Amino acid sequence: MRIPALDGLRAVAILSVMSFHANLWFAGGGSLGVDIFFVLSGWLITGLLADETERTGTVDRPAFLARRLRRLLPALSCLLLAYLLVAPWLYPQSADRRWFDAATAFLYLTNLRETVWPADTPLSHTWSLAVEAQFYLAWPFVVPALLRLGRHRAARLLCVAWVCLTALRFAWPAMVGGAGTYYFTPLHATGLLLGSALALQPISARRGPVALALLVAIMVGVRTFDWWLYVLPLAEVATVLVVADPPRLLAWPPLQVVGRVSYGMYLWHVPLLWIMPTRTPPQAAAFFVATLVAGWMSAALVERWFTRGGGLTVHPGRPGRTPAKPSSLVGRVG
């Protein structure tokens, strides 16, 4: 079962990331769209793994990883193949390292490459895919262990881990420095943890519309180049509240359409941006339309074919489900 409002939230995430990368004046904090995706992924994946563990007593890890690869890798492979073919002509600035960049993206290691060897290439944005893939490798082992504590205690432990990693991220620039503050998985996986906590212990707070307004205000009014460390925790908490209580506005059909093809849009928007200027409104509009078309083609011609019969299912009632007793997690994320 699809949840229309969460497709709409994916649309908000991808449109804000695209606007940020296009240097549009109203999207100084649009990079936080990536963190919206992280919270959603943590919530969805942990919910599925927890349900499987409680239903069968274990997690079929090879089957889980196969589903994830079938969902993500074919579309990425199409992008990488196209990039390798056209880079000498369309991307001469990065053509000499195209094989290395494509290999690290294919192996989901771009975030580690950016940590030790930062480089601006048409594939740099695949760092976020690497963070999620590394999460997928670890999480089928972590969730069954967490559930031995019970859902409530496990959720509280994840919140404590979120606080500790957030604090470590503040201290990291002074201790180590470098691009790892942004790209190193433990330092940027906090949204995945907070979404996972929500999946294990749904909250009863009904603040979705206010949280969405706050989230949009942050992405519009704050420059993440200057304030990323400070606004990221606030954006993650706001996203959790939106997922817990999705506003009806997000179910607007055009947003649903964009949200359903957001993965392909994310894959293709940076390579397109390298060859499409966005200095004027018509140019920016052309970029958004081209990315939407690319995302739709990816979803219709690649993703749907490979996930037919094997896609992930969202269980009815999961977001916003109210527990029998108000959870103490409300105080932690509300």
C-alpha positions as CSV (number, residue, x, y, z in Angstrom):
1,M,0.0,0.0,0.0
2,R,1.4,3.4,-1.0
3,I,0.9,6.4,1.3
4,P,0.1,9.4,-0.9
5,A,1.3,12.0,1.6
6,L,4.7,10.4,1.9
7,D,5.1,10.4,-1.8
8,G,4.4,14.1,-1.5
9,L,7.1,14.4,1.1
10,R,9.6,12.7,-1.3
11,A,8.6,15.3,-3.8
12,V,9.4,18.1,-1.4
13,A,12.8,16.4,-0.7
14,I,13.8,16.0,-4.3
15,L,12.6,19.5,-5.4
16,S,14.5,21.2,-2.6
17,V,17.7,19.3,-3.4
18,M,17.4,20.2,-7.1
19,S,16.7,23.8,-6.3
20,F,19.7,23.9,-3.9
21,H,22.1,22.4,-6.5
22,A,20.7,24.8,-9.2
23,N,21.7,27.7,-6.8
24,L,18.1,29.1,-6.8
25,W,17.8,32.0,-4.5
26,F,15.0,30.5,-2.4
27,A,16.7,27.2,-1.6
28,G,19.7,28.0,0.5
29,G,18.8,25.1,2.8
30,G,17.6,22.7,0.1
31,S,20.4,20.2,0.8
32,L,18.4,19.1,3.8
33,G,16.1,17.3,1.3
34,V,18.7,14.5,1.4
35,D,18.0,14.2,5.1
36,I,14.3,14.0,4.6
37,F,15.1,10.9,2.4
38,F,17.2,9.5,5.2
39,V,14.4,9.8,7.8
40,L,12.0,8.2,5.4
41,S,14.4,5.3,4.6
42,G,15.1,4.6,8.2
43,W,11.4,4.6,9.0
44,L,10.5,2.3,6.1
45,I,13.4,-0.2,6.3
46,T,13.3,-0.6,10.1
47,G,9.5,-1.1,10.0
48,L,9.8,-3.8,7.4
49,L,12.7,-5.5,9.2
50,A,11.0,-5.3,12.6
51,D,7.8,-6.8,11.2
52,E,9.7,-9.6,9.5
53,T,11.6,-10.4,12.7
54,E,8.4,-10.5,14.8
55,R,6.6,-12.6,12.3
56,T,9.3,-15.1,11.5
57,G,11.8,-14.8,14.4
58,T,14.6,-13.7,12.0
59,V,15.5,-11.6,9.0
60,D,16.2,-13.2,5.6
61,R,19.2,-11.0,5.0
62,P,20.1,-12.3,1.5
63,A,16.5,-11.8,0.4
64,F,16.4,-8.3,1.9
65,L,19.6,-7.2,0.2
66,A,18.5,-8.7,-3.1
67,R,15.3,-6.7,-2.9
68,R,17.2,-3.5,-2.1
69,L,19.7,-4.1,-5.0
70,R,16.9,-4.9,-7.4
71,R,15.2,-1.6,-6.4
72,L,18.3,0.6,-6.6
73,L,21.1,-0.8,-8.7
74,P,19.6,-1.1,-12.2
75,A,18.7,2.6,-12.4
76,L,22.1,3.5,-11.0
77,S,23.8,1.2,-13.5
78,C,21.9,2.9,-16.4
79,L,23.2,6.3,-15.2
80,L,26.7,5.1,-14.8
81,L,26.8,3.4,-18.3
82,A,25.4,6.6,-19.9
83,Y,28.0,8.7,-18.0
84,L,30.9,6.5,-19.1
85,L,29.8,6.7,-22.7
86,V,29.2,10.5,-22.9
87,A,31.7,11.8,-20.4
88,P,34.5,12.6,-22.9
89,W,32.2,14.9,-24.9
90,L,29.8,16.3,-22.3
91,Y,31.9,16.2,-19.1
92,P,35.5,16.8,-20.3
93,Q,36.4,18.2,-16.9
94,S,36.0,14.9,-15.2
95,A,36.4,12.5,-18.1
96,D,39.9,11.4,-17.1
97,R,38.6,10.0,-13.8
98,R,35.3,8.7,-15.0
99,W,36.0,5.0,-14.5
100,F,37.1,5.6,-10.9
101,D,34.1,7.7,-10.1
102,A,31.7,5.2,-11.8
103,A,33.3,2.3,-9.9
104,T,33.0,4.0,-6.5
105,A,29.4,4.9,-7.2
106,F,28.6,1.4,-8.4
107,L,30.2,-0.1,-5.2
108,Y,28.4,2.5,-3.0
109,L,31.6,4.0,-1.8
110,T,31.3,7.6,-3.0
111,N,30.8,9.0,0.5
112,L,34.1,7.5,1.5
113,R,35.8,8.7,-1.6
114,E,34.5,12.2,-0.9
115,T,35.8,11.9,2.7
116,V,39.4,11.2,1.6
117,W,39.5,12.7,-1.9
118,P,36.8,15.3,-2.4
119,A,36.1,16.1,-6.1
120,D,33.3,17.9,-7.9
121,T,32.0,15.4,-10.5
122,P,28.6,14.7,-12.1
123,L,28.5,11.6,-9.8
124,S,29.3,13.3,-6.5
125,H,25.7,13.2,-5.4
126,T,25.8,9.4,-5.2
127,W,27.4,9.8,-1.8
128,S,23.9,9.7,-0.2
129,L,23.2,6.4,-2.0
130,A,26.4,5.1,-0.5
131,V,25.3,6.1,3.0
132,E,22.0,4.3,2.6
133,A,23.6,1.2,1.1
134,Q,25.9,0.9,4.1
135,F,22.9,1.3,6.4
136,Y,21.2,-1.6,4.5
137,L,24.2,-3.8,5.0
138,A,24.3,-3.3,8.8
139,W,20.6,-2.9,9.7
140,P,19.3,-6.5,9.1
141,F,21.8,-7.5,11.9
142,V,21.0,-4.6,14.2
143,V,17.2,-4.7,14.2
144,P,16.7,-8.3,15.5
145,A,19.2,-7.4,18.3
146,L,17.4,-4.3,19.1
147,L,14.0,-6.0,19.3
148,R,15.3,-8.3,22.1
149,L,15.1,-5.2,24.2
150,G,11.5,-4.6,23.2
151,R,10.3,-1.9,20.8
152,H,10.0,0.8,23.4
153,R,13.5,0.4,24.8
154,A,15.0,-0.1,21.4
155,A,13.5,3.2,20.2
156,R,14.8,5.0,23.2
157,L,18.3,3.6,22.6
158,L,18.2,4.8,19.0
159,C,17.3,8.3,20.3
160,V,20.2,8.2,22.7
161,A,22.5,7.1,19.7
162,W,21.0,10.0,17.7
163,V,21.9,12.5,20.4
164,C,25.4,11.1,20.8
165,L,26.2,11.1,17.1
166,T,24.8,14.6,16.7
167,A,27.1,15.8,19.5
168,L,30.0,14.0,17.9
169,R,29.3,15.7,14.6
170,F,29.5,19.1,16.4
171,A,32.9,18.1,17.8
172,W,34.3,16.4,14.7
173,P,35.5,19.6,12.9
174,A,37.7,20.6,15.8
175,M,39.0,17.0,16.5
176,V,39.5,15.8,12.9
177,G,38.1,18.2,10.4
178,G,37.8,17.6,6.7
179,A,34.9,16.6,4.5
180,G,34.2,13.6,6.8
181,T,32.0,15.8,8.9
182,Y,29.5,15.7,6.1
183,Y,30.2,12.5,4.2
184,F,31.3,9.9,6.9
185,T,28.4,7.5,7.4
186,P,28.1,7.6,11.2
187,L,28.1,11.4,11.2
188,H,25.4,11.7,8.6
189,A,23.2,8.7,9.4
190,T,21.4,10.4,12.2
191,G,18.2,10.8,10.1
192,L,18.2,7.1,9.5
193,L,18.4,6.5,13.2
194,L,15.6,8.9,14.1
195,G,13.4,7.4,11.4
196,S,14.2,4.0,12.7
197,A,13.1,5.0,16.2
198,L,9.8,6.2,14.8
199,A,9.2,2.9,13.1
200,L,9.8,1.0,16.4
201,Q,7.7,3.3,18.6
202,P,5.2,5.4,16.7
203,I,4.4,8.7,18.4
204,S,1.1,10.3,19.2
205,A,2.0,13.9,18.6
206,R,-0.2,15.5,15.9
207,R,2.0,18.3,14.7
208,G,2.6,17.4,11.1
209,P,1.4,20.6,9.5
210,V,3.4,22.8,11.8
211,A,6.4,20.6,11.4
212,L,6.1,20.7,7.6
213,A,5.9,24.5,7.7
214,L,9.0,24.6,10.0
215,L,10.9,22.2,7.6
216,V,10.1,24.3,4.6
217,A,11.0,27.5,6.4
218,I,14.4,26.1,7.3
219,M,15.1,25.0,3.7
220,V,14.1,28.4,2.4
221,G,15.5,30.7,5.0
222,V,18.7,29.1,6.2
223,R,21.9,28.7,4.2
224,T,23.2,25.2,5.0
225,F,26.6,26.2,3.8
226,D,26.9,28.2,7.0
227,W,24.4,26.6,9.4
228,W,24.2,22.9,8.4
229,L,25.5,21.6,11.8
230,Y,22.9,23.6,13.6
231,V,19.8,23.1,11.5
232,L,20.3,19.5,10.6
233,P,19.0,18.1,14.0
234,L,16.0,20.5,13.8
235,A,15.2,19.4,10.3
236,E,15.4,15.7,11.2
237,V,13.1,16.1,14.2
238,A,10.6,18.1,12.0
239,T,10.7,15.3,9.3
240,V,9.9,12.7,12.0
241,L,6.9,14.7,13.0
242,V,5.8,15.0,9.4
243,V,6.1,11.3,8.8
244,A,4.2,10.5,12.0
245,D,1.4,12.9,11.0
246,P,1.5,13.5,7.2
247,P,-0.4,16.7,6.3
248,R,-3.1,16.2,3.6
249,L,-1.4,18.9,1.5
250,L,1.3,16.4,0.7
251,A,-1.2,14.1,-0.9
252,W,-1.8,16.7,-3.7
253,P,-1.7,14.6,-6.9
254,P,1.2,16.5,-8.7
255,L,3.4,16.0,-5.6
256,Q,2.6,12.3,-5.6
257,V,3.6,12.0,-9.3
258,V,7.0,13.7,-8.5
259,G,7.5,11.7,-5.4
260,R,7.0,8.4,-7.2
261,V,9.8,9.1,-9.7
262,S,12.0,10.9,-7.2
263,Y,14.8,8.3,-7.2
264,G,15.4,8.6,-10.9
265,M,15.2,12.4,-10.6
266,Y,17.8,12.3,-7.9
267,L,20.1,10.1,-10.0
268,W,19.9,12.3,-13.1
269,H,19.6,15.8,-11.8
270,V,23.3,16.5,-11.2
271,P,24.5,15.1,-14.6
272,L,21.8,17.2,-16.3
273,L,22.7,20.3,-14.2
274,W,26.3,20.1,-15.5
275,I,25.1,20.6,-19.1
276,M,22.0,22.7,-18.5
277,P,22.4,26.3,-17.2
278,T,19.8,27.6,-14.7
279,R,20.7,31.3,-14.7
280,T,17.3,32.5,-15.9
281,P,13.8,31.3,-15.0
282,P,13.2,29.6,-18.4
283,Q,16.5,27.8,-18.1
284,A,15.6,26.6,-14.6
285,A,12.2,25.5,-15.7
286,A,13.8,23.5,-18.6
287,F,16.1,21.8,-16.1
288,F,13.2,20.8,-13.8
289,V,11.2,19.5,-16.8
290,A,14.2,17.5,-18.2
291,T,14.9,16.0,-14.8
292,L,11.2,15.0,-14.3
293,V,11.2,13.3,-17.7
294,A,14.4,11.5,-16.9
295,G,13.0,10.4,-13.5
296,W,9.8,9.2,-15.2
297,M,11.8,7.2,-17.8
298,S,13.9,5.7,-15.1
299,A,10.8,4.6,-13.1
300,A,8.8,3.4,-16.1
301,L,11.5,1.7,-18.2
302,V,14.0,0.4,-15.5
303,E,12.8,0.5,-11.9
304,R,9.3,-0.9,-12.5
305,W,10.6,-3.7,-14.6
306,F,13.2,-4.9,-12.1
307,T,10.9,-4.5,-9.0
308,R,7.8,-6.1,-10.5
309,G,6.5,-8.6,-8.0
310,G,9.4,-7.8,-5.5
311,G,8.8,-4.3,-4.4
312,L,8.6,-3.1,-0.8
313,T,5.3,-2.8,0.8
314,V,4.2,-0.1,3.3
315,H,1.9,-1.5,5.9
316,P,-1.4,0.3,6.3
317,G,-1.6,2.6,9.3
318,R,2.1,2.7,10.0
319,P,2.6,6.4,9.8
320,G,0.8,8.3,12.5
321,R,-0.3,5.2,14.3
322,T,-1.1,6.0,17.9
323,P,0.2,3.6,20.5
324,A,-2.1,2.4,23.3
325,K,-0.3,4.7,25.7
326,P,1.5,8.0,24.8
327,S,5.1,7.1,24.2
328,S,7.9,8.8,26.1
329,L,9.5,9.1,22.7
330,V,7.2,12.1,22.1
331,G,9.2,14.1,24.5
332,R,12.4,13.2,22.7
333,V,11.4,14.1,19.2
334,G,8.5,16.5,19.7
